[in-house]
Amino acid sequence: MGQQQILLLVVAAIVIILAIAIGIDMFAANAQSSNRESIVSELNNLGTLALQYYRKSPPYGGGGLSFKSWLIPVDLDTTSNGMYSLSCTDLSATITGLGKEMGDNGSTPIEMVAEITSAGIDITIVN
């Protein structure tokens, strides 16, 4: 083989390796983004359930303007997207969601926090 052919093979190998590396990186970024969006959706759903409990009177299974005794439904505390934990007071509920994918720092899972009050749901990205 001539030097030109060897050079073309080396260049082709480098291009293929770069294409594979970029593809893997794009796949990981898409997985992270998808998991983050799913967690936001589930936090909104749980927040809505908490607000329903807050506004419903005790005879009908609600909290009577208190979040204190509300619990995340057992079938929703762990999903295919992540795990959710709860902290409640009379006036607010805080739900923390931990995703299945690694967050922006690359070493800990995606973490988001939903703060639910009588005014609504506020979601914050932690990682």
C-alpha positions as CSV (number, residue, x, y, z in Angstrom):
1,M,0.0,0.0,0.0
2,G,1.1,3.5,-0.7
3,Q,1.4,6.2,1.9
4,Q,-1.7,8.0,0.5
5,Q,-3.8,4.9,1.1
6,I,-2.5,4.4,4.7
7,L,-3.2,8.1,5.4
8,L,-6.8,7.7,4.1
9,L,-7.3,4.7,6.4
10,V,-6.0,6.5,9.4
11,V,-8.2,9.5,8.7
12,A,-11.2,7.3,8.1
13,A,-10.6,5.5,11.4
14,I,-10.3,8.8,13.3
15,V,-13.6,10.1,11.7
16,I,-15.4,6.8,12.7
17,I,-14.1,7.0,16.3
18,L,-15.2,10.6,16.6
19,A,-18.6,9.8,15.2
20,I,-19.1,7.0,17.7
21,A,-17.9,9.2,20.6
22,I,-20.3,12.0,19.6
23,G,-23.2,9.5,19.3
24,I,-22.6,8.1,22.8
25,D,-22.5,11.6,24.2
26,M,-25.7,12.6,22.5
27,F,-27.4,9.4,23.7
28,A,-26.4,10.2,27.3
29,A,-27.6,13.8,27.1
30,N,-30.9,12.7,25.7
31,A,-31.4,10.1,28.5
32,Q,-30.6,12.7,31.1
33,S,-33.0,15.3,29.5
34,S,-35.8,12.7,29.2
35,N,-35.4,11.6,32.8
36,R,-35.5,15.2,34.0
37,E,-38.7,15.9,32.1
38,S,-40.3,12.7,33.4
39,I,-39.4,13.7,37.0
40,V,-40.9,17.2,36.5
41,S,-44.1,15.6,35.2
42,E,-44.3,13.2,38.2
43,L,-43.6,15.9,40.7
44,N,-46.4,18.0,39.2
45,N,-48.7,15.0,39.5
46,L,-47.8,14.4,43.1
47,G,-48.1,18.1,43.9
48,T,-51.6,18.1,42.4
49,L,-52.5,15.1,44.6
50,A,-51.1,17.0,47.7
51,L,-53.1,20.1,46.8
52,Q,-56.3,18.0,46.4
53,Y,-55.7,16.5,49.9
54,Y,-55.0,20.0,51.3
55,R,-58.2,21.5,50.0
56,K,-60.5,18.6,50.8
57,S,-62.2,18.6,54.2
58,P,-61.4,15.8,56.7
59,P,-64.8,14.1,56.4
60,Y,-64.1,13.5,52.7
61,G,-60.5,12.1,53.3
62,G,-58.7,15.4,53.1
63,G,-56.4,17.5,55.3
64,G,-58.8,20.4,55.9
65,L,-56.2,23.1,54.8
66,S,-53.2,21.1,56.2
67,F,-50.6,19.0,54.4
68,K,-49.5,17.4,57.6
69,S,-50.9,13.9,57.2
70,W,-50.6,13.5,53.5
71,L,-48.5,10.6,52.2
72,I,-47.2,9.8,48.7
73,P,-49.3,6.9,47.3
74,V,-47.3,3.7,47.7
75,D,-47.5,2.9,43.9
76,L,-46.1,6.4,43.1
77,D,-43.2,6.7,45.6
78,T,-40.9,4.6,43.3
79,T,-41.4,4.6,39.5
80,S,-39.3,3.7,36.4
81,N,-38.1,7.3,36.4
82,G,-37.0,7.7,40.0
83,M,-37.8,7.7,43.8
84,Y,-39.7,10.3,45.7
85,S,-39.6,11.3,49.3
86,L,-41.8,13.6,51.3
87,S,-41.6,16.2,54.1
88,C,-44.8,17.9,55.3
89,T,-45.9,20.7,57.6
90,D,-49.3,22.2,58.1
91,L,-48.7,24.8,55.4
92,S,-46.4,23.1,52.9
93,A,-45.2,19.8,51.5
94,T,-41.8,19.2,50.0
95,I,-41.3,16.3,47.6
96,T,-37.7,15.4,46.6
97,G,-37.3,13.4,43.4
98,L,-34.1,11.4,42.6
99,G,-33.8,10.2,39.0
100,K,-32.3,7.1,37.5
101,E,-29.8,9.1,35.3
102,M,-26.8,11.0,36.5
103,G,-27.2,14.7,36.9
104,D,-25.1,17.6,35.5
105,N,-22.2,16.9,37.9
106,G,-22.0,13.3,36.6
107,S,-21.5,11.7,40.0
108,T,-25.0,11.9,41.7
109,P,-28.4,11.2,40.3
110,I,-30.7,13.9,39.0
111,E,-32.4,15.6,41.9
112,M,-35.4,17.9,41.9
113,V,-37.5,19.4,44.7
114,A,-41.1,20.4,44.5
115,E,-42.4,22.9,47.2
116,I,-46.2,22.7,47.4
117,T,-48.1,25.4,49.2
118,S,-51.7,26.6,49.0
119,A,-50.5,29.0,46.2
120,G,-49.3,26.2,44.0
121,I,-46.3,24.0,43.0
122,D,-42.7,25.3,42.6
123,I,-40.2,22.9,41.2
124,T,-36.4,23.5,41.6
125,I,-33.6,21.6,39.9
126,V,-30.9,20.7,42.4
127,N,-28.7,18.6,40.1
